[in-house]
Amino acid sequence: GTYATKSCLSQTCLEYVETAVTIISHCREYGNLNARAWPESVTFENELTMAQHARTAEEYLLDRIKAQSLNVTTADTYSTTHDMIYAITRAASGIRYRLRTGGTVRLRALLPSWLPDMMVADIAATQFDRFVNRARVTQILRDAGVEPTFYFDTPTSGTTQGFADETASALDDFPDVVQWALFVEGAFIHVDGGSLELGLVRDSTLNSTNDFQMFGETFENVALLGPAQSALWITSTVCPSGEMPSLVTALTC
């Protein structure tokens, strides 16, 4: 009964976002005479070099996921287990609601490798059902609606997610901050440009000093394919105290 103009939305295509592959190289130089005298040492050193290369690459990829995610924080309220489950369920419910995915979408959580150990220690401080193992803790995380993947290295920014070398003093404690990611499965893609392994390298300069090099490099990066609301990087302050809310100090909302 009116002459109002009906509205109609038009689609505006998003601009392309370029993601350049990053070169992560490894190179070790050895003496020819050392290699002849101790070939097993050269093999061992080269294995250490490749392990450090993998560590550097993982740190870089974690940094890239962190940089392309929405960065949010949660505070320590009770115990590690309570606070992490509370944070996971809140974050997962928010992602599902904003993207209108329902409960069937698969969410991936990237968590530091020591978190299950901290949760085991945390649950041991509670009053009931005190002793669980890492497998049970991992299942608790799955029961919260996410599929956990545990990373071994650490982002280069924020609280380190690793342990420093132990010294002759008090035993080092767990980090009191958990850096973790939660995103829709497939929101990120590993931009894999392959690798270039030159292996043993000799030239006139190296020959003049009676040396040789082992050289190679990988080409990789991480790109966000999903919308901005599909990926969160969460910094959670935690404490494995085993504390639970009492009747008079329940969680304040």
N, C-alpha and C positions, 0 to 999 in steps of 0.2 A: 503493500500500500504506500510505498514511498518511491522517490526518484533518486535515492542515494546511489552513488557510484560504488560498485563492488570493488574491493581491493584485490590485488593479485600480486604475489611475490615473484620477483624475477631472480634468476640465479646469476650470481657474480662469481666467475671462476677465480680460484685462488692463484696467486702468482707462484711460479716454479721456484723452488728453493734448491740451490746447488749444494752438494756435499762433496767436497774434494777428498780423495783418498790421501791419507797421511803415510809417509814413508817412515818405517821404523826399522833401522838397520842394526846389524851386529858385525863387529870386526875385531879380530884378535891377531896380533903379530907374534910370531915365534922365531927363534933362531934355528937355522938348519942343523947346527951341531947339537943343540938341546933336543931337537926332535929325533935325531939319530940315537942319542944316548938314552933318552927317557920318553919313548913314544907313548907309553901309557899315561904319562903326565899331560902330554898334549891332548890326548883323547879326553881325559878328565876335565881339563881346563875348558875345552870346547863344549862339553856338556854343561858346565857351569854357565858359560856364555849364553847358550841357548835357553837355559832356565831363566836367566836374567832378562833375555829378550822377551820371553813369554810373560814375565812379570811386568815389564814395562808396557807391553801391549795391553794387558788386562787393566792396568791402572789408567791408561789412556782411554780405553773404551768405557770404563766406569765414569771417568770425568765427562765424557761426551754424553752419556745417558743423564748424568746429573745436570749438565748445562742445558739440555733440551727438555727437561721435566719441570713441572711446577714445584718449586721448593717450599715445603711447609715444615712445621715443627710440632712436637708434642712434648709435654712436661712429665716429669716423674710424679706419680700420684701414690701408688702403693708398691707393688712388686714388679719385677721385670716381666713375669708371665702375664700378670693382669694388664700392665700398661701396653705390652706389645699386642696382645689379643684385642684389647680395646682400640688401639690405634689401627690395627689391620681391619677389623670389622667396620670401623668408621670410614676409613679410606675406601675400602672395597664397596661399601654401600653407596658412598658418594659418587664413585666412578660409574657404578651401574645405573644410578638414578639420572645423572647428568647426560649419559649417553643412551638412556632408555634401552638398556640391553636385557634387563631381567636377570634372573639368577643362573642362567645357563652359560653366560660368557665366562671364559677362562681367564683368570687373572694370574700374572706371574709376579712373584716377589723375589727380589735380589736381596739376600741377607748375608751378613758376615759369617764366616764359617764357625766362629766361636759362640754364636748366639745359642745354639742348642745346649752347649755345655753350661752357659750361664743360666739357662732356664732349668736345667737339671739341678744345679746348685740352688736355685731359687725355690723350686718346688720342695727340695729337701728341708727347707726351713719352715714349711707350712705345717699345719697341725695334722692333716689327714692325707692318706695316699702319698706319702712323702718321697717314695723312691721310684723314679722312672728312668728310662734310658733315652739316648738320642733318638732312637727310632720312634718311641712314643711321643717325644716332644715334636718331632717332625710331623707326626700324624695330627697332633693338636693344631699345628699351623694349617694343615690341610683341612681340618674340621672347621677352621675359621673361614674357609672359602677361598684359599689361595694355593697356588702350587709353588713351593719354595725352591729356589736355587741358591746355593751357598757359595759366595765368592771368597777367594783365599787372600787376595791382595787388598789394597786400600785406595780409595780416592786420594788425590794429592791435596785437596782442600778440606777444611773442617777437621774435626777430631780424627786422628789416625785410627784405622780399624785393624791395626796390627799390634804386635808386641815387640818392644825393643829388646835388645840383647840383655839377658839376665845378668845381674851383678851380685856380689857377695853382700847382700843386704836383705831387707824384707822382700818376700816373694811378690812379684808384680801382680797387680789386680787386673780384672777385666776392665776394658774401657767403660766409662760411665755414659757414653753416648753411642747410640746405634745409628749408623747411616744406612738407609735401605731404600729400595725403589719398589714401586707397585705400579703395574701397567697392564693394559689389555694385551693378551698374547698376540704377538704380531704387530704391535704398535711400533716397535723398533725393528730395523733391519740392519744386519751386519754387512756393510759395504766392503766386499771382499774383492780386492784387485789382484789377488794371487801373490806369488812370491818370486823373488829372483835370487837363486842360490848360485853364486859364482864358485863357491868352494875354494880350492887352493889357488891363490893369486901370486904370481911372480912377475916382476918387471926389472928393468935395468937398475933402478934405484934400490930396490930390495936386494937384488943380487950383489950390489956393491957392498952391502953390509952383511951379506950371507944370511938374509932373513926371508920369510914368506908370510903371507896373510891368509886368514880364512874369513871370507866376506859373504854376506847375504842380506836381504831385506824383504820385508813384507809391506803390502800396500792395503791399508784397511781404515775403516772409520765406522761410525754408527749414525744412521739417519732416522729421524722420527717420521713415520708414515701416518700415524693416527692423529686425530685432533688433539689440541692442547690439553683438553680435559681427560685424555686417556692415559696420562702418565704423571705420576707424582714421585718426587724425591723427598723422603721424610727423614728428618733428624730427630731422634727420640732420646730424651734423657731417661736413663733407667738405673735401677738399683736392685740387685738380687736379695732383697731383704726377707722375702717370704711374707711380707705384711699384707693383711687383708682388712677390708673395712669393718670396723666394729659397729654395733647397733646405733651408737650415738654419733659416729663420725663417718657416715656413709658418704659416697661420692656426691659432691655438690654439682648440680647441673645449672 
